[in-house]
Amino acid sequence: MAANKFEATKFTGVRCRNHLTRRHGVQPDKYYVIRYKVKGRLKEEGLGWASQGWSPAKAHKVRSEIVANIKLGSGPQSLEEFRAIKDAEERAKVVERQARKTFAEAGEIYIDEYARNNKKSWQHDRTRFRLHLKPVIGTIVLDDLCFKHIEALKTTVAGKGLAKATVSQCLALTRQICNYSIQRGWLKSGNPVKGVRFPKLNNRRLRYCSAEEEGAFFGLAAERGYTDCHDICLLSLYTGMRMGEIFVLTRQDIDLVEDRIIIKGQSGADDGPKAGTSRVAYITEKIRPMLAYRVSRLKSVEALLFPGPSGEIRREIGQNFATLMKHLGWNEGVTDRRLKFCAHCFRHTFASRLVAKGVPLPVVKKMMGHATIQTTMRYTHTHDDQCRNAAQLLL
């Protein structure tokens, strides 16, 4: 073949020329073109080099398809049209790959764009996602997720020796991410968590504070000068407020004229009422002196009633409570968390005492800020002596 001139090959309509210097293997690199007639006029189009994967046979196949399409009057009828279709197909594949998100990609978006702005517990979600979900099912494409993958996740998390509640929370988070992916159009095959059995939980606390323990706790707290711990627990015991609700109280929430505490609901906030709805707690003589003293010392209506060490909103009751528990020995040797005494037990005691006094459950529900009466009913178990006395009425 003469240098740099097109010459025919053994395939009809396929020509090639040698590169002047570049070689492909032991042969000179060859550039291929095809020739065919369109409406009686000869048309020539370049394909590419042998080093790019072209060969006389491959070039002939493309030419044959174009010629056949010209005769039929359908399909791509030139190399330019072939390339345009191929480019469109490649772009469609890229779009499809982008749409076929992995569980890890969908989870990160869910945490950052949805959970962060809508859930109080988003930071816990982020931790569970990165520690437990992502390592097990993170690389799986959403539409490929199925029942067996979720079961494998459940088995893996449970195999770490974590509590059943943690396993349930991981499954619930997986379900939420999949539901979000369905809404965004990333998951089209249905939620794979559907049909998966969650661990059966029994988180009902059995511990509450007796009158004797109340005296011992608050006496020791006062003796040691743990004023904040003392007052926070006292407020919880006589209002039923959650720790998170107490930590965000400000001066303007305390109405000493009407003897009311306004517990503001802030949906999506990190602190405040759990159900995100407002309610009222009532000030009794047990807590009035303490509240009046604290309010009198606050300079701003927005000042926190129980600020943290640096003036910030507290995240927990603090080390003083743990010190009191250690000194009192109430949790020594107790392994069942339902029987351990914690700060929440004061709220539990408030509800239990109301039930023991015969306060109707709907009233207790409202005072506790429960979303359902079923939650309130768990406090009825603490006074079995009422049932025993009722049974005696049949004698």
ABEGO torsion letter per residue (X at the ends): XBBGBBBBBABBGBBBBBBAABBBEABBBBBBBBBBBBGGBBBBBBAEBAAAGBBAAAAAAAAAAAAAAAAAGBEBABAAAAAAAAAAAAAAAAAAAAABBBAAAAAAAAAAAAAAAABAAAAAAAAAAAAAAAAAAAABBAAABBAAAAAAAAAAAAAAGBBAAAAAAAAAAAAAAAAAAAAAGABAAEBAABGBBBBBBBABBABBBBAAAAAAAAAAAAAAGBAAAAAAAAAAAAAGBBAAAAAABBAAABBAAAGBBBBBBBBGBABEBAAGBBBBBBBBAAAAAAAAAAAAABABAABBABBBAAGBBBABAEAAAAAAAAAAGAABGBABAAABBBAAAAAAAAAAAAAAAGBBAAAAAAAAGBABAAAAAAAAAABAAAAAAAAAAAX
